[in-house]
Amino acid sequence: MPTDFTDVRHITRDAYLRAGHFAADHPHMTVLEDVEHRAEHAQVWVVETAGRWRPR
């Protein structure tokens, strides 16, 4: 839901940074953080486990 996009943006960013895939200033981070654009063109999934959201 669009009301969740801010949370999804933070979850996605944190997951990629914690995993060491990209540095915070890597150009691809702006693509990953553009949840609105991704949701227009694909399904964006988030899984909730034990009351916490996790990107999927």
PQR file with spaces between the fields and no chain letter, atoms N, CA, C, O and H, PARSE charges and radii, in Angstrom:
ATOM       1  N    MET     1       0.835   -1.174    0.000 -0.4000 1.5000
ATOM       2  CA   MET     1       0.000    0.000    0.000 -0.0000 2.0000
ATOM       3  C    MET     1       0.886    1.245    0.000  0.5500 1.7000
ATOM       4  O    MET     1       1.938    1.261    0.638 -0.5500 1.4000
ATOM       5  N    PRO     2       0.472    2.255   -0.694 -0.5600 1.5000
ATOM       6  CA   PRO     2       1.254    3.494   -0.726  0.2800 2.0000
ATOM       7  C    PRO     2       1.540    4.076    0.662  0.5500 1.7000
ATOM       8  O    PRO     2       2.562    4.734    0.857 -0.5500 1.4000
ATOM       9  N    THR     3       0.667    3.844    1.603 -0.4000 1.5000
ATOM      10  CA   THR     3       0.905    4.367    2.953 -0.0000 2.0000
ATOM      11  C    THR     3       2.101    3.692    3.615  0.5500 1.7000
ATOM      12  O    THR     3       2.640    4.210    4.593 -0.5500 1.4000
ATOM      13  H    THR     3      -0.163    3.309    1.444  0.4000 1.0000
ATOM      14  N    ASP     4       2.519    2.547    3.095 -0.4000 1.5000
ATOM      15  CA   ASP     4       3.651    1.807    3.656 -0.0000 2.0000
ATOM      16  C    ASP     4       4.967    2.079    2.934  0.5500 1.7000
ATOM      17  O    ASP     4       6.008    1.565    3.343 -0.5500 1.4000
ATOM      18  H    ASP     4       2.081    2.126    2.301  0.4000 1.0000
ATOM      19  N    PHE     5       4.940    2.876    1.872 -0.4000 1.5000
ATOM      20  CA   PHE     5       6.137    3.062    1.050 -0.0000 2.0000
ATOM      21  C    PHE     5       7.324    3.614    1.838  0.5500 1.7000
ATOM      22  O    PHE     5       8.460    3.203    1.598 -0.5500 1.4000
ATOM      23  H    PHE     5       4.095    3.294    1.540  0.4000 1.0000
ATOM      24  N    THR     6       7.093    4.512    2.749 -0.4000 1.5000
ATOM      25  CA   THR     6       8.197    5.055    3.541 -0.0000 2.0000
ATOM      26  C    THR     6       8.854    3.952    4.356  0.5500 1.7000
ATOM      27  O    THR     6      10.080    3.864    4.412 -0.5500 1.4000
ATOM      28  H    THR     6       6.171    4.846    2.944  0.4000 1.0000
ATOM      29  N    ASP     7       8.044    3.111    4.986 -0.4000 1.5000
ATOM      30  CA   ASP     7       8.591    1.992    5.753 -0.0000 2.0000
ATOM      31  C    ASP     7       9.324    1.007    4.847  0.5500 1.7000
ATOM      32  O    ASP     7      10.404    0.526    5.191 -0.5500 1.4000
ATOM      33  H    ASP     7       7.048    3.183    4.940  0.4000 1.0000
ATOM      34  N    VAL     8       8.740    0.710    3.697 -0.4000 1.5000
ATOM      35  CA   VAL     8       9.371   -0.220    2.756 -0.0000 2.0000
ATOM      36  C    VAL     8      10.710    0.343    2.284  0.5500 1.7000
ATOM      37  O    VAL     8      11.681   -0.402    2.147 -0.5500 1.4000
ATOM      38  H    VAL     8       7.863    1.100    3.418  0.4000 1.0000
ATOM      39  N    ARG     9      10.769    1.627    2.039 -0.4000 1.5000
ATOM      40  CA   ARG     9      12.017    2.280    1.630 -0.0000 2.0000
ATOM      41  C    ARG     9      13.107    2.075    2.679  0.5500 1.7000
ATOM      42  O    ARG     9      14.239    1.730    2.341 -0.5500 1.4000
ATOM      43  H    ARG     9       9.981    2.232    2.150  0.4000 1.0000
ATOM      44  N    HIS    10      12.767    2.285    3.948 -0.4000 1.5000
ATOM      45  CA   HIS    10      13.730    2.137    5.039 -0.0000 2.0000
ATOM      46  C    HIS    10      14.149    0.678    5.207  0.5500 1.7000
ATOM      47  O    HIS    10      15.328    0.388    5.408 -0.5500 1.4000
ATOM      48  H    HIS    10      11.847    2.565    4.222  0.4000 1.0000
ATOM      49  N    ILE    11      13.202   -0.223    5.126 -0.4000 1.5000
ATOM      50  CA   ILE    11      13.502   -1.654    5.260 -0.0000 2.0000
ATOM      51  C    ILE    11      14.448   -2.101    4.154  0.5500 1.7000
ATOM      52  O    ILE    11      15.431   -2.796    4.408 -0.5500 1.4000
ATOM      53  H    ILE    11      12.244    0.013    4.963  0.4000 1.0000
ATOM      54  N    THR    12      14.142   -1.696    2.927 -0.4000 1.5000
ATOM      55  CA   THR    12      14.970   -2.086    1.786 -0.0000 2.0000
ATOM      56  C    THR    12      16.378   -1.528    1.921  0.5500 1.7000
ATOM      57  O    THR    12      17.361   -2.249    1.752 -0.5500 1.4000
ATOM      58  H    THR    12      13.343   -1.131    2.721  0.4000 1.0000
ATOM      59  N    ARG    13      16.468   -0.252    2.224 -0.4000 1.5000
ATOM      60  CA   ARG    13      17.784    0.396    2.385 -0.0000 2.0000
ATOM      61  C    ARG    13      18.595   -0.301    3.467  0.5500 1.7000
ATOM      62  O    ARG    13      19.761   -0.634    3.252 -0.5500 1.4000
ATOM      63  H    ARG    13      15.670    0.334    2.362  0.4000 1.0000
ATOM      64  N    ASP    14      17.990   -0.522    4.625 -0.4000 1.5000
ATOM      65  CA   ASP    14      18.699   -1.155    5.736 -0.0000 2.0000
ATOM      66  C    ASP    14      19.154   -2.568    5.390  0.5500 1.7000
ATOM      67  O    ASP    14      20.254   -2.977    5.761 -0.5500 1.4000
ATOM      68  H    ASP    14      17.044   -0.251    4.799  0.4000 1.0000
ATOM      69  N    ALA    15      18.315   -3.310    4.684 -0.4000 1.5000
ATOM      70  CA   ALA    15      18.666   -4.688    4.319 -0.0000 2.0000
ATOM      71  C    ALA    15      19.881   -4.715    3.395  0.5500 1.7000
ATOM      72  O    ALA    15      20.800   -5.508    3.605 -0.5500 1.4000
ATOM      73  H    ALA    15      17.421   -2.979    4.382  0.4000 1.0000
ATOM      74  N    TYR    16      19.895   -3.858    2.380 -0.4000 1.5000
ATOM      75  CA   TYR    16      21.033   -3.829    1.451 -0.0000 2.0000
ATOM      76  C    TYR    16      22.306   -3.338    2.130  0.5500 1.7000
ATOM      77  O    TYR    16      23.388   -3.859    1.862 -0.5500 1.4000
ATOM      78  H    TYR    16      19.149   -3.214    2.210  0.4000 1.0000
ATOM      79  N    LEU    17      22.191   -2.356    2.996 -0.4000 1.5000
ATOM      80  CA   LEU    17      23.366   -1.847    3.693 -0.0000 2.0000
ATOM      81  C    LEU    17      23.910   -2.873    4.683  0.5500 1.7000
ATOM      82  O    LEU    17      25.120   -3.099    4.730 -0.5500 1.4000
ATOM      83  H    LEU    17      21.311   -1.933    3.215  0.4000 1.0000
ATOM      84  N    ARG    18      23.040   -3.495    5.472 -0.4000 1.5000
ATOM      85  CA   ARG    18      23.481   -4.498    6.449 -0.0000 2.0000
ATOM      86  C    ARG    18      24.141   -5.690    5.780  0.5500 1.7000
ATOM      87  O    ARG    18      25.093   -6.262    6.312 -0.5500 1.4000
ATOM      88  H    ARG    18      22.058   -3.311    5.434  0.4000 1.0000
ATOM      89  N    ALA    19      23.635   -6.063    4.616 -0.4000 1.5000
ATOM      90  CA   ALA    19      24.190   -7.213    3.897 -0.0000 2.0000
ATOM      91  C    ALA    19      25.499   -6.854    3.187  0.5500 1.7000
ATOM      92  O    ALA    19      26.210   -7.738    2.709 -0.5500 1.4000
ATOM      93  H    ALA    19      22.862   -5.599    4.185  0.4000 1.0000
ATOM      94  N    GLY    20      25.810   -5.574    3.121 -0.4000 1.5000
ATOM      95  CA   GLY    20      27.048   -5.135    2.505 -0.0000 2.0000
ATOM      96  C    GLY    20      27.024   -5.126    0.986  0.5500 1.7000
ATOM      97  O    GLY    20      28.075   -5.100    0.345 -0.5500 1.4000
ATOM      98  H    GLY    20      25.232   -4.857    3.509  0.4000 1.0000
ATOM      99  N    HIS    21      25.819   -5.149    0.402 -0.4000 1.5000
ATOM     100  CA   HIS    21      25.715   -5.159   -1.059 -0.0000 2.0000
ATOM     101  C    HIS    21      26.135   -3.826   -1.672  0.5500 1.7000
ATOM     102  O    HIS    21      26.763   -3.799   -2.730 -0.5500 1.4000
ATOM     103  H    HIS    21      24.965   -5.170    0.923  0.4000 1.0000
ATOM     104  N    PHE    22      25.792   -2.727   -1.014 -0.4000 1.5000
ATOM     105  CA   PHE    22      26.101   -1.399   -1.521 -0.0000 2.0000
ATOM     106  C    PHE    22      26.460   -0.491   -0.357  0.5500 1.7000
ATOM     107  O    PHE    22      26.040   -0.715    0.778 -0.5500 1.4000
ATOM     108  H    PHE    22      25.281   -2.749   -0.155  0.4000 1.0000
ATOM     109  N    ALA    23      27.242    0.535   -0.655 -0.4000 1.5000
ATOM     110  CA   ALA    23      27.464    1.609    0.315 -0.0000 2.0000
ATOM     111  C    ALA    23      26.268    2.555    0.229  0.5500 1.7000
ATOM     112  O    ALA    23      25.555    2.568   -0.775 -0.5500 1.4000
ATOM     113  H    ALA    23      27.584    0.717   -1.577  0.4000 1.0000
ATOM     114  N    ALA    24      26.052    3.331    1.259 -0.4000 1.5000
ATOM     115  CA   ALA    24      24.898    4.235    1.304 -0.0000 2.0000
ATOM     116  C    ALA    24      24.885    5.221    0.145  0.5500 1.7000
ATOM     117  O    ALA    24      23.817    5.652   -0.289 -0.5500 1.4000
ATOM     118  H    ALA    24      26.631    3.320    2.075  0.4000 1.0000
ATOM     119  N    ASP    25      26.059    5.582   -0.362 -0.4000 1.5000
ATOM     120  CA   ASP    25      26.113    6.565   -1.448 -0.0000 2.0000
ATOM     121  C    ASP    25      26.209    5.923   -2.840  0.5500 1.7000
ATOM     122  O    ASP    25      26.439    6.624   -3.825 -0.5500 1.4000
ATOM     123  H    ASP    25      26.927    5.232   -0.010  0.4000 1.0000
ATOM     124  N    HIS    26      26.039    4.619   -2.928 -0.4000 1.5000
ATOM     125  CA   HIS    26      26.080    3.938   -4.228 -0.0000 2.0000
ATOM     126  C    HIS    26      24.895    4.402   -5.080  0.5500 1.7000
ATOM     127  O    HIS    26      23.784    4.515   -4.564 -0.5500 1.4000
ATOM     128  H    HIS    26      25.852    4.049   -2.128  0.4000 1.0000
ATOM     129  N    PRO    27      25.106    4.673   -6.370 -0.5600 1.5000
ATOM     130  CA   PRO    27      24.026    5.179   -7.219  0.2800 2.0000
ATOM     131  C    PRO    27      22.799    4.263   -7.297  0.5500 1.7000
ATOM     132  O    PRO    27      21.681    4.748   -7.470 -0.5500 1.4000
ATOM     133  N    HIS    28      22.994    2.960   -7.170 -0.4000 1.5000
ATOM     134  CA   HIS    28      21.854    2.035   -7.270 -0.0000 2.0000
ATOM     135  C    HIS    28      20.918    2.139   -6.063  0.5500 1.7000
ATOM     136  O    HIS    28      19.764    1.715   -6.137 -0.5500 1.4000
ATOM     137  H    HIS    28      23.902    2.567   -7.029  0.4000 1.0000
ATOM     138  N    MET    29      21.405    2.696   -4.960 -0.4000 1.5000
ATOM     139  CA   MET    29      20.536    2.849   -3.787 -0.0000 2.0000
ATOM     140  C    MET    29      19.339    3.734   -4.106  0.5500 1.7000
ATOM     141  O    MET    29      18.257    3.512   -3.563 -0.5500 1.4000
ATOM     142  H    MET    29      22.342    3.040   -4.900  0.4000 1.0000
ATOM     143  N    THR    30      19.503    4.725   -4.965 -0.4000 1.5000
ATOM     144  CA   THR    30      18.368    5.589   -5.316 -0.0000 2.0000
ATOM     145  C    THR    30      17.302    4.802   -6.075  0.5500 1.7000
ATOM     146  O    THR    30      16.110    5.073   -5.935 -0.5500 1.4000
ATOM     147  H    THR    30      20.382    4.905   -5.406  0.4000 1.0000
ATOM     148  N    VAL    31      17.729    3.831   -6.875 -0.4000 1.5000
ATOM     149  CA   VAL    31      16.778    2.976   -7.589 -0.0000 2.0000
ATOM     150  C    VAL    31      16.027    2.100   -6.588  0.5500 1.7000
ATOM     151  O    VAL    31      14.804    1.984   -6.655 -0.5500 1.4000
ATOM     152  H    VAL    31      18.697    3.610   -6.989  0.4000 1.0000
ATOM     153  N    LEU    32      16.752    1.494   -5.673 -0.4000 1.5000
ATOM     154  CA   LEU    32      16.119    0.623   -4.676 -0.0000 2.0000
ATOM     155  C    LEU    32      15.173    1.395   -3.766  0.5500 1.7000
ATOM     156  O    LEU    32      14.143    0.867   -3.347 -0.5500 1.4000
ATOM     157  H    LEU    32      17.746    1.588   -5.619  0.4000 1.0000
ATOM     158  N    GLU    33      15.512    2.622   -3.465 -0.4000 1.5000
ATOM     159  CA   GLU    33      14.692    3.427   -2.561 -0.0000 2.0000
ATOM     160  C    GLU    33      13.477    4.045   -3.251  0.5500 1.7000
ATOM     161  O    GLU    33      12.602    4.588   -2.577 -0.5500 1.4000
ATOM     162  H    GLU    33      16.349    3.051   -3.806  0.4000 1.0000
ATOM     163  N    ASP    34      13.408    3.974   -4.554 -0.4000 1.5000
ATOM     164  CA   ASP    34      12.272    4.536   -5.282 -0.0000 2.0000
ATOM     165  C    ASP    34      11.128    3.519   -5.306  0.5500 1.7000
ATOM     166  O    ASP    34      10.807    2.948   -6.348 -0.5500 1.4000
ATOM     167  H    ASP    34      14.119    3.532   -5.102  0.4000 1.0000
ATOM     168  N    VAL    35      10.537    3.313   -4.167 -0.4000 1.5000
ATOM     169  CA   VAL    35       9.478    2.310   -3.996 -0.0000 2.0000
ATOM     170  C    VAL    35       8.267    2.661   -4.860  0.5500 1.7000
ATOM     171  O    VAL    35       7.613    1.771   -5.404 -0.5500 1.4000
ATOM     172  H    VAL    35      10.798    3.777   -3.320  0.4000 1.0000
ATOM     173  N    GLU    36       7.974    3.931   -4.986 -0.4000 1.5000
ATOM     174  CA   GLU    36       6.829    4.338   -5.790 -0.0000 2.0000
ATOM     175  C    GLU    36       6.980    3.855   -7.239  0.5500 1.7000
ATOM     176  O    GLU    36       6.043    3.306   -7.818 -0.5500 1.4000
ATOM     177  H    GLU    36       8.506    4.654   -4.544  0.4000 1.0000
ATOM     178  N    HIS    37       8.149    4.063   -7.806 -0.4000 1.5000
ATOM     179  CA   HIS    37       8.400    3.635   -9.190 -0.0000 2.0000
ATOM     180  C    HIS    37       8.363    2.112   -9.305  0.5500 1.7000
ATOM     181  O    HIS    37       7.745    1.565  -10.219 -0.5500 1.4000
ATOM     182  H    HIS    37       8.910    4.509   -7.335  0.4000 1.0000
ATOM     183  N    ARG    38       9.022    1.439   -8.379 -0.4000 1.5000
ATOM     184  CA   ARG    38       9.036   -0.032   -8.423 -0.0000 2.0000
ATOM     185  C    ARG    38       7.627   -0.593   -8.297  0.5500 1.7000
ATOM     186  O    ARG    38       7.287   -1.565   -8.972 -0.5500 1.4000
ATOM     187  H    ARG    38       9.523    1.883   -7.637  0.4000 1.0000
ATOM     188  N    ALA    39       6.803    0.005   -7.442 -0.4000 1.5000
ATOM     189  CA   ALA    39       5.437   -0.489   -7.241 -0.0000 2.0000
ATOM     190  C    ALA    39       4.556   -0.253   -8.468  0.5500 1.7000
ATOM     191  O    ALA    39       3.592   -0.986   -8.689 -0.5500 1.4000
ATOM     192  H    ALA    39       7.079    0.795   -6.894  0.4000 1.0000
ATOM     193  N    GLU    40       4.880    0.765   -9.262 -0.4000 1.5000
ATOM     194  CA   GLU    40       4.131    1.007  -10.495 -0.0000 2.0000
ATOM     195  C    GLU    40       4.407   -0.061  -11.545  0.5500 1.7000
ATOM     196  O    GLU    40       3.558   -0.336  -12.393 -0.5500 1.4000
ATOM     197  H    GLU    40       5.662    1.361   -9.081  0.4000 1.0000
ATOM     198  N    HIS    41       5.601   -0.667  -11.490 -0.4000 1.5000
ATOM     199  CA   HIS    41       6.043   -1.570  -12.544 -0.0000 2.0000
ATOM     200  C    HIS    41       6.201   -3.023  -12.108  0.5500 1.7000
ATOM     201  O    HIS    41       6.471   -3.887  -12.942 -0.5500 1.4000
ATOM     202  H    HIS    41       6.291   -0.444  -10.802  0.4000 1.0000
ATOM     203  N    ALA    42       6.038   -3.302  -10.831 -0.4000 1.5000
ATOM     204  CA   ALA    42       6.214   -4.665  -10.325 -0.0000 2.0000
ATOM     205  C    ALA    42       5.535   -4.785   -8.969  0.5500 1.7000
ATOM     206  O    ALA    42       5.102   -3.792   -8.384 -0.5500 1.4000
ATOM     207  H    ALA    42       5.819   -2.600  -10.154  0.4000 1.0000
ATOM     208  N    GLN    43       5.453   -5.991   -8.492 -0.4000 1.5000
ATOM     209  CA   GLN    43       4.939   -6.209   -7.149 -0.0000 2.0000
ATOM     210  C    GLN    43       6.083   -6.026   -6.157  0.5500 1.7000
ATOM     211  O    GLN    43       7.186   -6.527   -6.372 -0.5500 1.4000
ATOM     212  H    GLN    43       5.805   -6.797   -8.967  0.4000 1.0000
ATOM     213  N    VAL    44       5.819   -5.321   -5.091 -0.4000 1.5000
ATOM     214  CA   VAL    44       6.801   -5.123   -4.023 -0.0000 2.0000
ATOM     215  C    VAL    44       6.309   -5.916   -2.825  0.5500 1.7000
ATOM     216  O    VAL    44       5.233   -5.653   -2.288 -0.5500 1.4000
ATOM     217  H    VAL    44       4.922   -4.914   -4.916  0.4000 1.0000
ATOM     218  N    TRP    45       7.101   -6.880   -2.417 -0.4000 1.5000
ATOM     219  CA   TRP    45       6.707   -7.770   -1.328 -0.0000 2.0000
ATOM     220  C    TRP    45       7.479   -7.454   -0.053  0.5500 1.7000
ATOM     221  O    TRP    45       8.668   -7.138   -0.088 -0.5500 1.4000
ATOM     222  H    TRP    45       7.975   -7.094   -2.854  0.4000 1.0000
ATOM     223  N    VAL    46       6.777   -7.548    1.071 -0.4000 1.5000
ATOM     224  CA   VAL    46       7.375   -7.429    2.394 -0.0000 2.0000
ATOM     225  C    VAL    46       6.744   -8.511    3.252  0.5500 1.7000
ATOM     226  O    VAL    46       5.531   -8.717    3.217 -0.5500 1.4000
ATOM     227  H    VAL    46       5.811   -7.806    1.099  0.4000 1.0000
ATOM     228  N    VAL    47       7.568   -9.192    4.012 -0.4000 1.5000
ATOM     229  CA   VAL    47       7.095  -10.278    4.867 -0.0000 2.0000
ATOM     230  C    VAL    47       7.147   -9.817    6.317  0.5500 1.7000
ATOM     231  O    VAL    47       8.111   -9.182    6.747 -0.5500 1.4000
ATOM     232  H    VAL    47       8.553   -9.025    4.040  0.4000 1.0000
ATOM     233  N    GLU    48       6.113  -10.141    7.052 -0.4000 1.5000
ATOM     234  CA   GLU    48       6.109   -9.836    8.479 -0.0000 2.0000
ATOM     235  C    GLU    48       6.385  -11.120    9.239  0.5500 1.7000
ATOM     236  O    GLU    48       5.704  -12.128    9.049 -0.5500 1.4000
ATOM     237  H    GLU    48       5.330  -10.657    6.703  0.4000 1.0000
ATOM     238  N    THR    49       7.396  -11.071   10.107 -0.4000 1.5000
ATOM     239  CA   THR    49       7.762  -12.213   10.933 -0.0000 2.0000
ATOM     240  C    THR    49       7.815  -11.762   12.378  0.5500 1.7000
ATOM     241  O    THR    49       8.543  -10.829   12.718 -0.5500 1.4000
ATOM     242  H    THR    49       7.949  -10.252   10.261  0.4000 1.0000
ATOM     243  N    ALA    50       7.054  -12.413   13.217 -0.4000 1.5000
ATOM     244  CA   ALA    50       7.036  -12.082   14.643 -0.0000 2.0000
ATOM     245  C    ALA    50       6.795  -10.591   14.870  0.5500 1.7000
ATOM     246  O    ALA    50       7.429   -9.967   15.721 -0.5500 1.4000
ATOM     247  H    ALA    50       6.463  -13.171   12.940  0.4000 1.0000
ATOM     248  N    GLY    51       5.859  -10.030   14.085 -0.4000 1.5000
ATOM     249  CA   GLY    51       5.499   -8.635   14.266 -0.0000 2.0000
ATOM     250  C    GLY    51       6.457   -7.640   13.650  0.5500 1.7000
ATOM     251  O    GLY    51       6.297   -6.433   13.837 -0.5500 1.4000
ATOM     252  H    GLY    51       5.344  -10.537   13.394  0.4000 1.0000
ATOM     253  N    ARG    52       7.463   -8.126   12.909 -0.4000 1.5000
ATOM     254  CA   ARG    52       8.436   -7.232   12.275 -0.0000 2.0000
ATOM     255  C    ARG    52       8.416   -7.450   10.772  0.5500 1.7000
ATOM     256  O    ARG    52       8.246   -8.572   10.295 -0.5500 1.4000
ATOM     257  H    ARG    52       7.593   -9.106   12.758  0.4000 1.0000
ATOM     258  N    TRP    53       8.590   -6.372   10.041 -0.4000 1.5000
ATOM     259  CA   TRP    53       8.636   -6.458    8.576 -0.0000 2.0000
ATOM     260  C    TRP    53      10.019   -6.854    8.117  0.5500 1.7000
ATOM     261  O    TRP    53      11.020   -6.462    8.716 -0.5500 1.4000
ATOM     262  H    TRP    53       8.728   -5.460   10.428  0.4000 1.0000
ATOM     263  N    ARG    54      10.071   -7.634    7.053 -0.4000 1.5000
ATOM     264  CA   ARG    54      11.344   -8.009    6.436 -0.0000 2.0000
ATOM     265  C    ARG    54      11.172   -7.938    4.927  0.5500 1.7000
ATOM     266  O    ARG    54      10.168   -8.414    4.398 -0.5500 1.4000
ATOM     267  H    ARG    54       9.257   -7.953    6.566  0.4000 1.0000
ATOM     268  N    PRO    55      12.142   -7.347    4.221 -0.5600 1.5000
ATOM     269  CA   PRO    55      12.020   -7.289    2.759  0.2800 2.0000
ATOM     270  C    PRO    55      12.118   -8.675    2.161  0.5500 1.7000
ATOM     271  O    PRO    55      12.758   -9.568    2.715 -0.5500 1.4000
ATOM     272  N    ARG    56      11.478   -8.836    1.027 -0.4000 1.5000
ATOM     273  CA   ARG    56      11.516  -10.138    0.377 -0.0000 2.0000
ATOM     274  C    ARG    56      11.629   -9.947   -1.102  0.5500 1.7000
ATOM     275  O    ARG    56      11.677  -10.924   -1.849 -0.5500 1.4000
ATOM     276  H    ARG    56      10.958   -8.110    0.577  0.4000 1.0000
